[in-house]
Amino acid sequence: MTDFVQRAKASEAEMRALFEASPLQRNAHLSEMYDADIWLKREDLTPVRSYKIRGAFNAMRKCLAQTPHQQLFVAASAGNHAQGVAYVCKHFGRRGVIFMPVTTPQQKIDKTRIFGGDAIEIVLVGDYFDSTLAAARAYCDEQGAHFLSPFDDPDVIEGQASVAVEMMQQLGAAPDVIVLPVGGGGLSSGVTAYMASQGSDADLYLVEPEGGANLTAALEAGVPVALDHVDTFVDGAAVGQIGDATFEVLKDTSLDRVIRIAEDRICTTMLDMLNTEGVVLEPAGALAIDALKDISDDIRGKRVVCIASGGNFDFERLPEVKERAQRSAGLKKYYILRMPQRPGALKDFLHMLGPSDDIARFEYLKKSARNFGSVLIGIETTDPSSFTRLTELMEQGGFGYRDITNDGALAEFLI
């Protein structure tokens, strides 16, 4: 483990030729909110707006040290890893071929091209990442290229550990608590290994999205397992199976140190950081900060470092983020109403709404020869308790209703 410390420090030192250390900033807003000393390690401020550049840089650096004539590197990614690989390919003057799913947003494709320039080629293949990865691996074998894994590689883990090297230098001592996001496990295993090798007694909390809780699944099974389904909203951490190398480091993590967060709730933190602090975070980048809600009692009066892992956010997603945040906070609901088809029925319903209630969606088509018609209605409010009052009045008034706010299939189709 002492050797790992030296390798991580060497990796961090070499990175200074590529970019300055990401800032470690005390956040007064969060510190006051949680009655603690909260610091943010701003990985969203690296050249590619995520920590992924670290692992890609270290893996390529070490490969070239051993095989200087290696010219071709291959990666598979739908986002941050692709951008990191593109950046380091250009830096080292090597050719990179980056495989991305056909469904990758154009914004991410364009940014990857900008970072890599003439040094890279982007290949769009597969509707899902698994098929993209398979194509990348096959091409790599055919061409004799070097594959740059997004997380499951000791050199990548070592590169991600540079986050902890910088944090310790900037803070001057280990914090009481470190909160880390988990996707494939590269960052969390790198920081965990480094802190353990330093003999630190800091409490580490590992945070994963509820729809991609691969670390929880692996800890329960004792080995990495593939999830049956992955919610891709938190795209920077939506990984179907944790890496073998990363799990080897994390396998002794206690389950009570793993926090799973609903995707909708993460959106409340993204909006809070944007509106209050002017900090743009992607969903995965907000994971560690959002988890403070779950450990608020344990961190009171302590020094806490949260890793803000990335800020590659497409603002075209902002309406969806706001929608999800409102639903998570209980400030917006969708109903299907069974409304009587008689004059004045709509007026009766409107009188049930409170002074802070607002109709955000309304769809109705009168059906002939029927006593009742169906209405799709979305209601926003400023007080979640307003919905309790509204449902009571609807029941008293004979308005049948179905709350579809959290019905995934119906909500996705209708909303």
Phi, psi and chi 1 to 4 in degrees:
 res  aa     phi    psi   chi1   chi2   chi3   chi4
   1 MET       -  -32.1  -67.7  -63.4  -85.2      -
   2 THR   -62.8  -37.6  -58.6      -      -      -
   3 ASP   -62.9  -36.9 -175.6   46.8      -      -
   4 PHE   -63.6  -39.8 -179.3   81.0      -      -
   5 VAL   -59.4  -45.5  169.8      -      -      -
   6 GLN   -65.2  -39.3  -62.6  -52.7  -43.7      -
   7 ARG   -68.0  -40.0  -64.6 -161.7  -49.7  -88.1
   8 ALA   -65.7  -39.8      -      -      -      -
   9 LYS   -66.8  -38.3  -72.8 -177.1  175.1  179.9
  10 ALA   -65.3  -40.3      -      -      -      -
  11 SER   -61.4  -45.3  170.6      -      -      -
  12 GLU   -62.7  -40.2 -174.4  -90.2  -20.8      -
  13 ALA   -66.2  -40.8      -      -      -      -
  14 GLU   -65.4  -30.2  -67.9  -71.7  -18.7      -
  15 MET   -65.5  -20.7  -76.1  178.5 -160.6      -
  16 ARG   -64.5  -16.8  -64.0  -65.4   77.7   87.9
  17 ALA   -75.1  -14.8      -      -      -      -
  18 LEU  -106.9  -42.5 -164.8   62.0      -      -
  19 PHE  -161.9  157.5   64.7   96.3      -      -
  20 GLU   -74.3  159.7  -66.4  -62.1  -41.8      -
  21 ALA   -57.8  139.2      -      -      -      -
  22 SER   -69.2  146.0   63.9      -      -      -
  23 PRO   -66.7  148.1  -16.4   29.1      -      -
  24 LEU  -112.6  111.3  178.9   67.2      -      -
  25 GLN  -119.9  132.2  -59.4  172.0  -19.6      -
  26 ARG   -73.4  135.8 -174.4  179.2 -172.4  -83.3
  27 ASN  -110.7  108.8 -170.3  -80.2      -      -
  28 ALA   -65.8  -38.0      -      -      -      -
  29 HIS   -59.7  -50.8  167.9   61.3      -      -
  30 LEU   -71.0  -35.9  -66.6  171.1      -      -
  31 SER   -61.2  -42.5  -64.3      -      -      -
  32 GLU   -70.1  -38.8 -177.8  176.3   -8.3      -
  33 MET   -62.5  -38.9 -177.8 -176.3  -60.4      -
  34 TYR  -108.8    7.6  -67.3  103.4      -      -
  35 ASP    51.8   47.9 -169.7   22.4      -      -
  36 ALA  -146.8  174.2      -      -      -      -
  37 ASP  -101.0   91.8 -171.8   20.2      -      -
  38 ILE   -97.8  127.1  -50.2  -69.0      -      -
  39 TRP  -120.1  145.0  -65.6   70.6      -      -
  40 LEU  -114.8  125.2  -58.0 -177.4      -      -
  41 LYS   -88.5  108.1 -178.4   61.0  170.6  158.5
  42 ARG   -85.9   73.6  -62.5  -71.5  -55.9  -82.3
  43 GLU   -69.4  -14.1  -67.6  -57.8  -69.3      -
  44 ASP   -70.7   -5.9   57.9  -57.7      -      -
  45 LEU  -108.4   14.4  -63.8  179.4      -      -
  46 THR   -73.3  170.5   71.6      -      -      -
  47 PRO   -57.2  -29.0  -27.1   35.2      -      -
  48 VAL  -108.8   14.4  -62.0      -      -      -
  49 ARG    62.0   28.9  -64.1 -176.9   59.7   77.7
  50 SER  -163.0  165.9   87.8      -      -      -
  51 TYR   -74.9  -10.4   69.7   93.0      -      -
  52 LYS   -60.2  -23.8  -73.5  -71.1 -169.3  176.3
  53 ILE   -61.9  -27.2 -169.0  174.0      -      -
  54 ARG   -67.1  -52.9  -61.8  173.9 -179.7  -87.6
  55 GLY   -64.5  -40.7      -      -      -      -
  56 ALA   -62.9  -42.7      -      -      -      -
  57 PHE   -62.9  -47.8  169.4   81.3      -      -
  58 ASN   -66.7  -40.1 -165.2   56.9      -      -
  59 ALA   -64.9  -42.0      -      -      -      -
  60 MET   -70.8  -39.7 -171.6  177.5  -69.7      -
  61 ARG   -58.6  -45.7  174.4 -176.4   72.3   88.4
  62 LYS   -72.4  -34.7  -63.2 -169.6   76.8  171.6
  63 CYS   -62.5  -45.0  173.0      -      -      -
  64 LEU   -70.0  -27.4  -67.8  174.8      -      -
  65 ALA   -67.1  -33.8      -      -      -      -
  66 GLN   -88.8  -37.1  -64.1  173.1    0.1      -
  67 THR  -131.5   79.8   54.5      -      -      -
  68 PRO   -58.1  -22.4  -20.3   32.0      -      -
  69 HIS   -90.3    1.6  -58.4  -60.9      -      -
  70 GLN   -65.1  121.7  179.7   67.1   46.5      -
  71 GLN  -107.4  -25.9  -66.4  -65.3  -39.7      -
  72 LEU  -115.6  129.3 -179.0   60.3      -      -
  73 PHE  -124.7  144.0  -68.7   83.0      -      -
  74 VAL  -127.9  142.7  172.7      -      -      -
  75 ALA  -143.5  159.1      -      -      -      -
  76 ALA  -127.9  126.8      -      -      -      -
  77 SER  -167.0  152.2  169.9      -      -      -
  78 ALA  -106.3    7.9      -      -      -      -
  79 GLY  -171.7 -106.1      -      -      -      -
  80 ASN   -64.6  -40.7  -69.0  -14.9      -      -
  81 HIS   -63.9  -38.4  179.4   57.3      -      -
  82 ALA   -59.4  -43.1      -      -      -      -
  83 GLN   -68.7  -38.1  -66.0  171.0   44.8      -
  84 GLY   -65.0  -43.9      -      -      -      -
  85 VAL   -62.8  -43.4  168.8      -      -      -
  86 ALA   -59.0  -43.8      -      -      -      -
  87 TYR   -63.4  -44.9 -161.4   98.5      -      -
  88 VAL   -76.3  -28.0  -62.6      -      -      -
  89 CYS   -60.4  -45.0  -80.1      -      -      -
  90 LYS   -65.0  -40.0 -172.9  173.6 -177.2  178.5
  91 HIS   -62.0  -44.5  171.5   76.0      -      -
  92 PHE   -88.1   -4.3  -76.0  111.7      -      -
  93 GLY    67.4   37.0      -      -      -      -
  94 ARG  -115.6  157.3  -65.8  -60.3 -168.4  -90.8
  95 ARG   -87.4  134.4  178.8  171.2  169.2 -111.2
  96 GLY  -124.7  139.2      -      -      -      -
  97 VAL  -117.2  117.2  179.3      -      -      -
  98 ILE  -112.9  118.5  -58.8  171.8      -      -
  99 PHE   -90.5  129.1  -73.2   72.4      -      -
 100 MET  -132.0  147.2  -54.1  179.3   82.6      -
 101 PRO   -61.4  149.4  -22.6   33.5      -      -
 102 VAL   -58.2  -28.7  175.2      -      -      -
 103 THR   -83.2    2.4   52.4      -      -      -
 104 THR   -62.0  131.4  -57.3      -      -      -
 105 PRO   -56.7  142.4  -24.8   34.3      -      -
 106 GLN   -58.5  -33.3 -171.3   62.5   41.4      -
 107 GLN   -58.4  -41.3  178.7 -118.5   15.5      -
 108 LYS   -71.8  -36.4  -68.6 -173.2  176.2 -178.5
 109 ILE   -63.6  -45.9  -63.1  171.4      -      -
 110 ASP   -62.5  -42.0  -68.2  -18.0      -      -
 111 LYS   -66.0  -37.6  -71.6 -174.4   71.1  175.2
 112 THR   -63.5  -41.6  -58.0      -      -      -
 113 ARG   -63.5  -40.8  -75.3 -158.7  176.7  103.9
 114 ILE   -61.7  -44.7  -70.6  170.6      -      -
 115 PHE   -69.3  -34.7  -71.5  132.1      -      -
 116 GLY   -93.9  -27.7      -      -      -      -
 117 GLY    57.5 -137.5      -      -      -      -
 118 ASP   -72.9   -8.3  -65.2  -22.9      -      -
 119 ALA   -77.2  -15.4      -      -      -      -
 120 ILE  -126.4  159.6   64.5  157.6      -      -
 121 GLU  -127.5  135.1  174.2 -172.5   -7.1      -
 122 ILE  -105.7  129.4  -64.7  174.4      -      -
 123 VAL  -116.4  118.8  178.3      -      -      -
 124 LEU   -94.4  118.4  -60.4  178.9      -      -
 125 VAL  -153.1  137.7   59.0      -      -      -
 126 GLY    87.1  141.4      -      -      -      -
 127 ASP   -82.1  -25.1  -68.7  -28.7      -      -
 128 TYR  -125.1  156.1  -60.0   98.2      -      -
 129 PHE   -62.7  -34.3 -178.7   72.0      -      -
 130 ASP   -57.5  -43.4  -73.0  -13.5      -      -
 131 SER   -71.7  -32.1   55.1      -      -      -
 132 THR   -63.8  -45.0  -54.1      -      -      -
 133 LEU   -62.6  -42.2  177.7   60.6      -      -
 134 ALA   -62.0  -41.5      -      -      -      -
 135 ALA   -65.1  -40.3      -      -      -      -
 136 ALA   -64.6  -43.2      -      -      -      -
 137 ARG   -63.0  -43.6  -71.0  -78.6 -164.8 -175.4
 138 ALA   -62.6  -44.4      -      -      -      -
 139 TYR   -63.2  -41.4  177.6   84.9      -      -
 140 CYS   -59.5  -44.7 -165.4      -      -      -
 141 ASP   -65.5  -40.9  -68.1  -19.3      -      -
 142 GLU   -64.7  -38.6  -68.2  169.1    3.7      -
 143 GLN   -94.3   -5.5  -60.6  -64.4  -38.9      -
 144 GLY    67.5   32.7      -      -      -      -
 145 ALA   -86.7  171.1      -      -      -      -
 146 HIS  -103.0  125.0 -177.4   87.7      -      -
 147 PHE   -86.7  129.1 -173.1   74.9      -      -
 148 LEU  -101.1  101.2  -68.1  170.7      -      -
 149 SER   -69.5  144.8  171.3      -      -      -
 150 PRO   -71.0  -23.0   23.0  -32.0      -      -
 151 PHE  -156.7  -33.8   49.5   82.2      -      -
 152 ASP   -88.7   65.6 -158.9   21.8      -      -
 153 ASP  -155.6  128.3  179.4  -31.7      -      -
 154 PRO   -54.8  -35.0  -26.6   35.4      -      -
 155 ASP   -70.3  -34.4  -68.2  -23.5      -      -
 156 VAL   -68.6  -44.2  171.7      -      -      -
 157 ILE   -58.8  -44.4  -65.4  170.7      -      -
 158 GLU   -60.7  -41.2 -176.3 -179.4  -70.3      -
 159 GLY   -66.0  -40.7      -      -      -      -
 160 GLN   -67.9  -25.9  -45.6  -56.3   27.9      -
 161 ALA   -63.8  -17.5      -      -      -      -
 162 SER   -61.5  -21.8   63.9      -      -      -
 163 VAL   -59.2  -44.6  171.3      -      -      -
 164 ALA   -70.1  -36.5      -      -      -      -
 165 VAL   -58.5  -49.3  176.9      -      -      -
 166 GLU   -63.8  -44.0  -68.5  176.5    8.5      -
 167 MET   -58.1  -44.9  177.4 -161.3   69.0      -
 168 MET   -65.9  -38.1  -68.2  -74.3  -79.5      -
 169 GLN   -66.9  -41.1  -67.6  172.1  -12.9      -
 170 GLN   -74.2  -36.6  -67.6  163.9  -35.1      -
 171 LEU   -85.4  -26.6 -154.7   57.2      -      -
 172 GLY    88.9  -14.5      -      -      -      -
 173 ALA  -165.0  165.4      -      -      -      -
 174 ALA   -69.7  139.6      -      -      -      -
 175 PRO   -73.9  172.6   29.5  -34.8      -      -
 176 ASP   -75.7  -34.2  -60.5  -52.4      -      -
 177 VAL  -139.8  139.8  178.2      -      -      -
 178 ILE  -124.6  131.7  -56.9  172.9      -      -
 179 VAL  -116.5  124.2 -169.0      -      -      -
 180 LEU  -126.6  140.1  -64.4  153.1      -      -
 181 PRO   -79.2  154.5   30.1  -33.4      -      -
 182 VAL  -127.1  127.6  180.0      -      -      -
 183 GLY  -121.8  -94.0      -      -      -      -
 184 GLY   -83.1  -14.9      -      -      -      -
 185 GLY   103.3    2.5      -      -      -      -
 186 GLY   -62.5  -51.0      -      -      -      -
 187 LEU   -67.1  -48.4  174.5   64.8      -      -
 188 SER   -64.9  -38.5   52.5      -      -      -
 189 SER   -72.1  -36.9   61.8      -      -      -
 190 GLY   -63.8  -47.2      -      -      -      -
 191 VAL   -68.4  -40.6  173.2      -      -      -
 192 THR   -61.0  -46.5  -63.9      -      -      -
 193 ALA   -63.9  -40.8      -      -      -      -
 194 TYR   -66.5  -46.2 -174.0   81.8      -      -
 195 MET   -65.8  -37.7  -62.1  -53.4  -67.1      -
 196 ALA   -65.2  -40.4      -      -      -      -
 197 SER   -69.7  -19.2   63.8      -      -      -
 198 GLN   -88.0   -2.2  -68.4  -78.9   64.5      -
 199 GLY    71.7   22.7      -      -      -      -
 200 SER   -73.0  142.6  167.2      -      -      -
 201 ASP  -104.8   19.6   57.8   -1.3      -      -
 202 ALA   -63.2  140.0      -      -      -      -
 203 ASP   -77.9  128.7  -72.4  -31.6      -      -
 204 LEU  -109.2  127.3  -89.8   64.0      -      -
 205 TYR  -111.7  131.3  -72.8   92.0      -      -
 206 LEU  -110.0  129.4  -52.2 -176.6      -      -
 207 VAL  -119.0  130.5 -167.7      -      -      -
 208 GLU  -134.9  153.3   54.0 -172.8   -6.7      -
 209 PRO   -70.5  145.1   25.0  -32.5      -      -
 210 GLU   -57.5  -36.1 -151.7  167.6   63.8      -
 211 GLY   -84.2    9.3      -      -      -      -
 212 GLY  -151.6   44.5      -      -      -      -
 213 ALA   -82.3   65.8      -      -      -      -
 214 ASN   -75.7  -28.0   62.0   50.3      -      -
 215 LEU   -68.9  -43.6  175.8   56.9      -      -
 216 THR   -58.1  -46.3  -63.2      -      -      -
 217 ALA   -61.1  -41.0      -      -      -      -
 218 ALA   -68.4  -41.6      -      -      -      -
 219 LEU   -65.0  -37.9  -70.0  172.6      -      -
 220 GLU   -69.8  -35.0  -69.6  175.4  -16.9      -
 221 ALA   -87.9  -21.1      -      -      -      -
 222 GLY    87.7   -5.8      -      -      -      -
 223 VAL  -147.4  158.3  -66.4      -      -      -
 224 PRO   -60.8  133.8  -24.8   35.3      -      -
 225 VAL  -130.8  152.0  -66.7      -      -      -
 226 ALA   -84.5  131.0      -      -      -      -
 227 LEU   -73.0  146.0  -59.2  176.9      -      -
 228 ASP   -68.5  -33.0  -66.4  -28.0      -      -
 229 HIS  -148.7  143.4  172.7   74.0      -      -
 230 VAL  -126.7  127.2  175.6      -      -      -
 231 ASP   -80.0  119.6 -174.5  -33.4      -      -
 232 THR   -88.6    6.5   59.1      -      -      -
 233 PHE   -58.9  -46.2  177.0   73.7      -      -
 234 VAL   -85.9   70.1 -172.9      -      -      -
 235 ASP   -60.1  -29.6   47.4   -3.2      -      -
 236 GLY   -73.1  -10.7      -      -      -      -
 237 ALA  -133.2   12.0      -      -      -      -
 238 ALA   -88.8   82.3      -      -      -      -
 239 VAL  -118.5  131.9  177.1      -      -      -
 240 GLY   -74.4  -23.0      -      -      -      -
 241 GLN  -152.0  129.7 -179.6  172.0  -34.0      -
 242 ILE   -68.0  152.9 -160.5  163.9      -      -
 243 GLY   -71.1  154.1      -      -      -      -
 244 ASP   -65.7  -46.0  -67.5  -32.0      -      -
 245 ALA   -67.6  -37.9      -      -      -      -
 246 THR   -71.7  -38.3   56.0      -      -      -
 247 PHE   -67.6  -30.4 -175.1   66.9      -      -
 248 GLU   -57.8  -34.1 -176.0   63.0   27.0      -
 249 VAL   -78.5  -36.5  177.7      -      -      -
 250 LEU   -95.3   -1.3  -59.2  174.8      -      -
 251 LYS   -64.0  -21.2   64.0 -177.0  179.7 -178.5
 252 ASP   -95.0    6.8  -65.2  -35.6      -      -
 253 THR   -64.3  132.6  -56.7      -      -      -
 254 SER   -74.4  138.9  173.5      -      -      -
 255 LEU   -60.6  -25.9  -88.1  171.4      -      -
 256 ASP   -76.7   -0.8   64.4    5.8      -      -
 257 ARG  -104.8    6.3  -73.9  -65.8 -176.6  -93.4
 258 VAL  -110.0  124.5 -178.5      -      -      -
 259 ILE  -112.6  129.8  -58.5  170.7      -      -
 260 ARG  -110.3  130.8  -65.2  167.4  -60.3  -76.9
 261 ILE  -123.5  133.5  -60.9  177.8      -      -
 262 ALA   -64.7  139.8      -      -      -      -
 263 GLU   -57.4  -40.3  -79.9   73.1    6.0      -
 264 ASP   -62.7  -38.2  -75.0   -1.8      -      -
 265 ARG   -67.7  -33.2 -160.0 -173.2   83.8  174.9
 266 ILE   -57.8  -33.4  -63.7  167.7      -      -
 267 CYS   -63.3  -30.6  -64.8      -      -      -
 268 THR   -64.1  -37.2   64.0      -      -      -
 269 THR   -73.3  -38.5  -66.5      -      -      -
 270 MET   -57.9  -45.0  -68.1  175.7   65.6      -
 271 LEU   -69.2  -38.9  -72.4 -178.4      -      -
 272 ASP   -63.0  -44.1  179.4   54.9      -      -
 273 MET   -68.3  -33.8  -66.6  -57.3  -66.2      -
 274 LEU   -71.9  -48.1  177.9   60.7      -      -
 275 ASN   -75.1  -36.2  -65.7  -28.8      -      -
 276 THR   -91.2  -39.8  -54.3      -      -      -
 277 GLU  -110.8  -11.7  -59.6  -66.4  -78.9      -
 278 GLY    68.8   24.8      -      -      -      -
 279 VAL  -102.3  122.6  173.8      -      -      -
 280 VAL   -93.7  116.6  177.5      -      -      -
 281 LEU  -122.4  143.4  -64.1  174.3      -      -
 282 GLU   -78.7  168.2   61.1 -172.5   87.4      -
 283 PRO   -54.4  -45.1  -30.2   37.3      -      -
 284 ALA   -65.6  -31.8      -      -      -      -
 285 GLY   -68.5  -21.6      -      -      -      -
 286 ALA   -93.6   -6.6      -      -      -      -
 287 LEU   -55.0  -52.1  -89.4  171.9      -      -
 288 ALA   -64.1  -37.9      -      -      -      -
 289 ILE   -69.6  -42.0  -60.3  171.3      -      -
 290 ASP   -62.4  -32.2 -169.0   77.3      -      -
 291 ALA   -66.4  -16.1      -      -      -      -
 292 LEU   -59.1  -28.0  -63.8  175.4      -      -
 293 LYS   -61.2  -32.8  -59.1  169.1 -174.7  173.3
 294 ASP   -83.9  -21.4  -62.2  -80.0      -      -
 295 ILE  -118.0   20.5   58.1  174.5      -      -
 296 SER   -56.9  -38.3   57.2      -      -      -
 297 ASP   -69.3  -32.5  -69.3  -20.5      -      -
 298 ASP   -80.3  -21.1  -63.1  -30.5      -      -
 299 ILE  -102.9   -3.0   63.3  173.4      -      -
 300 ARG   -56.7  126.5 -171.2  169.7  -69.2  111.5
 301 GLY    80.4    4.2      -      -      -      -
 302 LYS  -108.1  162.0  -64.4 -179.9  179.6  179.4
 303 ARG   -90.5  124.0  177.1  169.4  -71.7 -177.0
 304 VAL  -126.3  134.7 -178.2      -      -      -
 305 VAL  -113.9  123.2  172.4      -      -      -
 306 CYS  -105.5  133.5  -65.8      -      -      -
 307 ILE   -88.9  108.1  -49.3  -60.5      -      -
 308 ALA   -82.5   95.9      -      -      -      -
 309 SER   -77.6  -19.1   61.0      -      -      -
 310 GLY  -172.1  154.9      -      -      -      -
 311 GLY  -133.1   30.2      -      -      -      -
 312 ASN   -85.2   81.9  -78.3  -51.6      -      -
 313 PHE  -114.2  128.5  178.1   67.5      -      -
 314 ASP   -88.7  116.5 -175.9   -9.5      -      -
 315 PHE   -67.1  -10.3  -87.2   83.7      -      -
 316 GLU   -66.7  -17.2  -70.3 -174.3    2.4      -
 317 ARG   -87.3   -4.3  -60.5  177.1   70.7 -175.0
 318 LEU   -58.9  -42.9 -169.3   56.7      -      -
 319 PRO   -58.6  -37.7  -26.4   36.4      -      -
 320 GLU   -67.0  -40.4  179.6 -171.1    3.6      -
 321 VAL   -62.6  -44.2  169.6      -      -      -
 322 LYS   -62.2  -43.8 -179.6 -178.5  177.7 -177.2
 323 GLU   -58.6  -48.4  173.5   83.4   19.6      -
 324 ARG   -64.9  -38.5  -77.1  174.4  170.0  -97.0
 325 ALA   -64.7  -43.3      -      -      -      -
 326 GLN   -62.8  -41.5  -73.8  179.2  -53.7      -
 327 ARG   -65.8  -41.4  -65.0 -157.5  -50.5 -115.7
 328 SER   -63.2  -38.4  175.1      -      -      -
 329 ALA   -80.8   -1.6      -      -      -      -
 330 GLY    75.2   21.5      -      -      -      -
 331 LEU  -100.7   -2.3  -60.4  177.1      -      -
 332 LYS  -145.9  134.3 -169.5  169.3 -171.5  177.1
 333 LYS  -138.1  154.3  -75.1 -174.4  176.8  -67.3
 334 TYR  -119.7  135.9  -71.3   91.1      -      -
 335 TYR  -128.7  152.8  -60.9   97.7      -      -
 336 ILE  -106.6  115.0  -66.0  178.1      -      -
 337 LEU   -95.7  144.5  -60.1 -178.3      -      -
 338 ARG  -101.0   93.9 -172.7  169.4 -179.8  -96.2
 339 MET   -98.2  131.2 -177.9  172.1  -71.9      -
 340 PRO   -60.1  135.3  -21.1   32.6      -      -
 341 GLN   -89.8   71.7  -68.0 -162.9  145.8      -
 342 ARG  -137.3  153.1   57.6  170.0  173.0   77.4
 343 PRO   -58.9  135.5  -24.5   34.4      -      -
 344 GLY    91.0   -7.1      -      -      -      -
 345 ALA   -64.8  -42.5      -      -      -      -
 346 LEU   -64.5  -39.9  177.2   56.9      -      -
 347 LYS   -61.9  -40.7 -176.2  177.8  180.0 -179.7
 348 ASP   -60.7  -40.7  -68.3  -16.9      -      -
 349 PHE   -66.2  -44.0  172.7   77.2      -      -
 350 LEU   -59.7  -31.9  -65.4  176.0      -      -
 351 HIS   -69.3  -14.8  -76.7  155.4      -      -
 352 MET   -79.5  -19.7  -62.6  176.8 -174.4      -
 353 LEU   -72.6  142.6  -60.7  178.0      -      -
 354 GLY   -83.9  174.4      -      -      -      -
 355 PRO   -66.1  -20.9   22.0  -33.0      -      -
 356 SER  -103.1    4.5   64.0      -      -      -
 357 ASP   -89.2  140.2  -60.9  -21.1      -      -
 358 ASP  -136.7  135.8 -171.6   20.1      -      -
 359 ILE   -83.2  120.2  -64.8  177.3      -      -
 360 ALA  -103.4  -16.5      -      -      -      -
 361 ARG  -152.0  136.1  178.3   84.7  173.6  -96.0
 362 PHE  -151.7  119.4 -171.2   92.3      -      -
 363 GLU  -134.5  125.7  -67.6 -175.6   26.3      -
 364 TYR  -154.2  135.9  169.7   67.7      -      -
 365 LEU  -132.2  119.1 -179.8   63.8      -      -
 366 LYS   -65.4  132.8 -175.7  174.1 -178.3  177.8
 367 LYS  -102.4  132.4  -54.3  -66.9 -165.5  -48.7
 368 SER   -76.6  152.8   60.2      -      -      -
 369 ALA    58.9   30.1      -      -      -      -
 370 ARG  -132.0  147.5  -68.0 -171.0 -172.0  179.1
 371 ASN   -84.3  -22.4  -65.9  -34.0      -      -
 372 PHE  -132.8  150.9  -67.8   87.6      -      -
 373 GLY  -128.4  156.5      -      -      -      -
 374 SER   -95.7  137.3  -65.2      -      -      -
 375 VAL  -123.3  129.4  175.8      -      -      -
 376 LEU   -94.5  120.9  170.9   62.5      -      -
 377 ILE  -136.0  135.9 -172.4  167.2      -      -
 378 GLY  -114.4  133.2      -      -      -      -
 379 ILE  -127.2  130.5  -61.5  173.8      -      -
 380 GLU  -106.6  149.1  -64.0  179.0    0.5      -
 381 THR  -148.2  172.5 -173.0      -      -      -
 382 THR  -104.8   -5.0   57.7      -      -      -
 383 ASP  -137.8  114.3 -178.3   -0.5      -      -
 384 PRO   -55.2  -28.9  -24.4   34.3      -      -
 385 SER   -66.3  -15.8   65.2      -      -      -
 386 SER   -60.6  -31.3  -64.3      -      -      -
 387 PHE   -71.5  -30.3  -72.1  112.6      -      -
 388 THR   -63.4  -45.5  -58.1      -      -      -
 389 ARG   -63.6  -42.8  172.3 -176.7  172.8  -82.2
 390 LEU   -63.8  -44.5  175.6   60.6      -      -
 391 THR   -65.5  -34.9   53.5      -      -      -
 392 GLU   -63.9  -42.8  -69.9  173.8   -7.9      -
 393 LEU   -67.9  -37.4  -70.1  174.7      -      -
 394 MET   -64.0  -40.6  -73.2 -166.7  -65.7      -
 395 GLU   -65.3  -42.6  -70.2  169.5   -1.1      -
 396 GLN   -65.4  -33.3  -66.0  170.7    9.6      -
 397 GLY   -87.3    1.8      -      -      -      -
 398 GLY    78.9   18.9      -      -      -      -
 399 PHE   -92.6  106.2  -73.0   81.4      -      -
 400 GLY   -69.0  145.8      -      -      -      -
 401 TYR  -149.4  157.8   67.9   91.0      -      -
 402 ARG  -134.7  123.4  178.2  178.5  175.0 -176.2
 403 ASP   -81.0  114.3 -174.7  -17.3      -      -
 404 ILE  -108.7   13.2   64.6  166.8      -      -
 405 THR   -54.7  -43.4  -51.4      -      -      -
 406 ASN  -107.5   16.2  -62.5  -46.7      -      -
 407 ASP   -87.9   99.8 -173.7  -41.0      -      -
 408 GLY   -54.4  -48.7      -      -      -      -
 409 ALA   -65.5  -48.9      -      -      -      -
 410 LEU   -67.4  -44.1  -90.0  179.1      -      -
 411 ALA   -61.8  -41.1      -      -      -      -
 412 GLU   -66.1  -36.6 -177.1  175.7  -12.6      -
 413 PHE   -77.8  -41.3 -179.0   72.2      -      -
 414 LEU   -92.4  -27.7  -64.4  173.5      -      -
 415 ILE  -109.2      -  -56.7  169.0      -      -
